[in-house]
Amino acid sequence: MIYPLVYVDDILLTGSNSALLYRLITLLQTEFKLRDLGSVHFFLGIEVKSTAMGILLSQHKYALDIIQRAGMASCKPVDTPLSTSSKLGIVPGAPHSNPI
């Protein structure tokens, strides 16, 4: 069984038989210009790690890159960005413009 994952010009091939994968890559190289980059580490912003229990997919690096681009890398982390002691309520006599 071979599973091709395709996104525009990025292709990831995986399957249950490495010899069959190698034959498919060799066949594709005769028809198309392509590079075999070996084992996958990143694909579409998703980090791929092989473990003893299987494959671990993570977007940790992608999230850190977004934080860096937003200029928030030096910000202090907070569990809850809102005050936990303040209580919200309805102010008597203050109509809402859109009650829905």
C-alpha positions, 0 to 999 in steps of 0.5 A: 500500500502506498499513500501519496500526499500532494500539495501543489508541488510538494509530494510526500510518499509513504507506505507499508513496503520500502522496496515498493516505494523505492521502485515508485520513486525510481519510476517517477524520476524517469518521467519528472524532475524530482528530488528524494529528500529521504525521511520526512521531518517537516511537511506543510508546517507539520513536524514529523518525528518517528518514535518507538510507538509510531509517528508523532505530528506536531505544530510546535515549531510552526506556532513558535514561528508565528509568535516570532513573526508577531513580535511576541517572543519576549512576552510572558506566558499566562494561563488565562489572559483575563482576570479570574477575580472580576465578575461580569454582569448586566448593568441596570438601565444600559440597553444593548444595541444588538441583544442577539 
